[in-house]
Amino acid sequence: MSDAAVVGAGIAPGNGDLPPPAVVVRDLRHRFGSHVAVDGIDLTVKRGEVFGLLGPNGAGKTTTIRILNTLLPVQEGHVEVFGHDVSRSTMAVRRLLGYVPQQLSIEAALTGRENVSWFARLFDVPRRERRSRVDDALETMGLGDAADRIAGTYSGGMVRRLEPAQALVNRPRLLVLDEPTVGLDPIARDGVWQRVEQLRRSTGMTVIATTHYMEEADALCDRVALMHLGMLRAEGTPEQLEQEIGPDASLEDVFRHFTGGSLDDDTKGGLREVRSARRTARRLG
Amino acid sequence: MRSAALAAPPAGSAELVELGRWRTISSFPRRVGTFCLVELQKLSHDRSELVTRAIQPILWLVIYGETFNRLHAIPTGNVPYLTFLAPGIIAQSGLFVAIFYGIQIIWERDSGILTKLLVTPTPRSALICGKAFSAAIRAIAQVIVVLVLSVVLGVRFTDSPARILGAFAVVALGAAFFACLSITVAGVVLRRERLMGIGQMITMPLFFASSALYPVSVMPGWLKVLSKVNPLTYEVDALRGLLISSPAHLGLDFGVLCGTVVLGIAVSASLVNRLAR
């Protein structure tokens, strides 16, 4: 393990004494048959930051995330989570993680509390702390009152909040959110993010999120990386990236610039399109 | 949320990894228990399945059982046919619960629950073992219903609590094996419809090629061979021995059942990563 720690520390220059970064990915490649899903990416996620992984469908975001949370093997390259090599110290990495997948993945036949308590047990939360940690997680996500209702009766927004509650009961050091707000109305989306942000501030945990919503990424991420066709096209704070494109540029413009305008179906149309058209018109005078 | 737990550095120290390894092994039985508890919770919220699944055994016992009881066509010694049949139907109830259990894992795969489970520090084998014994919990709940029904129909079982507990253990092992078989098929076909088809295809042959309906001694030679490699035969044999005190080979029966469960868990655990993709 000492090797890994040195490698991790070596990524950020001049901080040899500091603990390793939250995530270090080096030269990562992943193939599904002949299809190259991830084509040599390098990235470092600092401790305590909210890091956004952006890109259109098929960019390789989910594959990258599934490699760093140990669901997929590392075929080529090197991935570390808090200094642990994910292909060697799999269980150690899992103990540090909270993961919210893209799909709504709660057990509809159980109550909200049972759903969270199930994961508390699987994450080895000690018995004497279990009750209070489950309550905490439910309370934090605003589900205290609905905790004993069958999750099948929850609204979409409540289900989306139950997911992070399940992940948070582990008190993860790294929370991995794969499209955590897809299919939610703007108010419910804000609700999820506000709570994640509150939690990040109070616990100092690191958050990695993928999202299609550029405004969300703009407002909430400390740094973002843009992926397209398995490669990293840009990385930096949202402000940095926007300034590189030009004055008045939004993250959406950055996205269009680096992905050749191929915004997703999900984000096409509606208000978003109108807003971006208006912005373009303004820019063109 | 309290932040204290996040204060300690997660340093990549060898001791921490070592500690993690020990915890992974020592927590194995507790994780299996967790899956069983979750199954009980689900069952407590919706008991309708216990009722609907009781219909088929009732038909077997009331129509088939009562008819053959009168015909005296099947040589069962001095045991009434209905009494002979009841342990077979109990085994069948467990089989039917377990053989479609793989559907649950496909459903959990499609809904993303499986990926979340796999990101917890739960070894693949503990996950499968947990699923197998969750099926066993459901099978036991079902079997209690059939057991009571049989008594109502006049079947006289043993009154030894130890033997009845032993019978539950047999049902649990049988269900755990058939659940593993189902999960293995699920891991190969990956689709609910295909699993349903294959489940339908194999249940009746398993049932008929066992001693559930008739003693092995009346079977034609080729069927005898099949019945020898069918774990259901050993399950039924043990259940008859325990519940109606027929001559049985309890040692062999338990041996075969335990062996097949271990094998089933090993094979289906090796297919979990295929399901995770």
Interface residues (C-beta under 8 A of the other chain):
Chain A: M1 S2 A4 A5 G8 P19 P20 R66 N69 T70 L71 L72 F82 G83 H84 S89 M91 A92 R94 R95 L96 L97 Y99 P101 Q102 Q103 L104 S105 I106 E107 A109 L110 T111 E114 W118 F119 R121 L122 F123 D124 D136 A137 T140 I150 Q166 A167 L168 N170 R171 R173 L199 S202 T203 G204 M205
Chain B: M1 R2 S3 A5 L6 P9 P10 A11 G12 S13 A14 L16 V17 G20 R21 R23 T24 S27 R30 R31 T34 L37 V38 Q41 K42 H45 D46 D110 S111 G112 I113 T115 K116 L117 L118 V119 T120 P121 T122 A276 R277
